[in-house]
Amino acid sequence: DTAVSQTPKYLVTQMGNDKSIKCEQNLGHDTMYWYKQDSKKFLKIMFSYNNKELIINETVPNRFSPKSPDKAHLNLHINSLELGDSAVYFCASSQAGTGTYNEQFFGPGTRLTVL
Amino acid sequence: DQQVKQNSPSLSVQEGRISILNCDYTNSMFDYFLWYKKYPAEGPTFLISISSIKDKNEDGRFTVFLNKSAKHLSLHIVPSQPGDSAVYFCAASSFLGGSEKLVFGKGTKLTVNP
């Protein structure tokens, strides 16, 4: 039973295309996240949703739009893909923060290559 | 403006010996500090955390030490095992509206030789 799953695992596409990455968690968590790991291996947060509400929205181009249809899903849609969008994208989930640290569970990642 | 820094990109140790991974941070407002472990082609997995009000947390072979005055933390693995070979990410957490914002270091690749 995969706790946090992402599809697809690999995505190769041309510049200018629009693509989506899907994420689902079966842990009953309230909060979900998207992270980007770039070519320099930095893992940076992009967005977080708590109970379908956008909480964290880092400095990310408007071409990136997260969508949370329900608490178990957080999809990432990317418009007009650029070469610099090539990276590994990780989805994660956790219980809502209550003042103690709540472990974030990560998906296996989606490797996006823009040609 | 790296808030979390891991200055050693790699570390190699012998099986049975101690592995010490280091991390520095710049922001005093972080609530928790964590270590995540990552194998190739997998997502990071949580290893151990420490509250900003503590100076040590131990979990089996893993111990994290926090030195707030130096803004430094370290992860000790004793004894090291070949299965510990992975990339270790240091991260710092701050709470924001029910979410936790994690800021990650660049990672240190640990190789434990049999």
HADDOCK unambig.tbl for C-alpha pairs under 7 A between the chains (distance, minus, plus):
assign (segid A and resid 31 and name CA) (segid B and resid 99 and name CA) 6.45 0.50 0.50
assign (segid A and resid 41 and name CA) (segid B and resid 106 and name CA) 6.11 0.50 0.50
assign (segid A and resid 42 and name CA) (segid B and resid 105 and name CA) 6.96 0.50 0.50
assign (segid A and resid 42 and name CA) (segid B and resid 106 and name CA) 5.18 0.50 0.50
assign (segid A and resid 43 and name CA) (segid B and resid 104 and name CA) 6.02 0.50 0.50
assign (segid A and resid 44 and name CA) (segid B and resid 103 and name CA) 6.72 0.50 0.50
assign (segid A and resid 44 and name CA) (segid B and resid 104 and name CA) 6.84 0.50 0.50
assign (segid A and resid 45 and name CA) (segid B and resid 102 and name CA) 6.99 0.50 0.50
assign (segid A and resid 48 and name CA) (segid B and resid 99 and name CA) 6.74 0.50 0.50
assign (segid A and resid 50 and name CA) (segid B and resid 98 and name CA) 6.48 0.50 0.50
assign (segid A and resid 50 and name CA) (segid B and resid 99 and name CA) 6.60 0.50 0.50
assign (segid A and resid 55 and name CA) (segid B and resid 97 and name CA) 6.36 0.50 0.50
assign (segid A and resid 55 and name CA) (segid B and resid 99 and name CA) 6.83 0.50 0.50
assign (segid A and resid 96 and name CA) (segid B and resid 98 and name CA) 4.95 0.50 0.50
assign (segid A and resid 96 and name CA) (segid B and resid 99 and name CA) 6.02 0.50 0.50
assign (segid A and resid 97 and name CA) (segid B and resid 95 and name CA) 6.72 0.50 0.50
assign (segid A and resid 97 and name CA) (segid B and resid 98 and name CA) 4.65 0.50 0.50
assign (segid A and resid 97 and name CA) (segid B and resid 99 and name CA) 5.68 0.50 0.50
assign (segid A and resid 97 and name CA) (segid B and resid 100 and name CA) 6.43 0.50 0.50
assign (segid A and resid 101 and name CA) (segid B and resid 32 and name CA) 6.67 0.50 0.50
assign (segid A and resid 103 and name CA) (segid B and resid 46 and name CA) 6.53 0.50 0.50
assign (segid A and resid 105 and name CA) (segid B and resid 45 and name CA) 6.67 0.50 0.50
assign (segid A and resid 106 and name CA) (segid B and resid 43 and name CA) 5.27 0.50 0.50
assign (segid A and resid 106 and name CA) (segid B and resid 44 and name CA) 6.01 0.50 0.50
assign (segid A and resid 106 and name CA) (segid B and resid 45 and name CA) 6.74 0.50 0.50
assign (segid A and resid 107 and name CA) (segid B and resid 43 and name CA) 5.38 0.50 0.50
assign (segid A and resid 108 and name CA) (segid B and resid 41 and name CA) 6.76 0.50 0.50
assign (segid A and resid 108 and name CA) (segid B and resid 42 and name CA) 4.55 0.50 0.50
assign (segid A and resid 108 and name CA) (segid B and resid 43 and name CA) 4.35 0.50 0.50
assign (segid A and resid 109 and name CA) (segid B and resid 42 and name CA) 6.72 0.50 0.50
assign (segid A and resid 109 and name CA) (segid B and resid 43 and name CA) 5.96 0.50 0.50
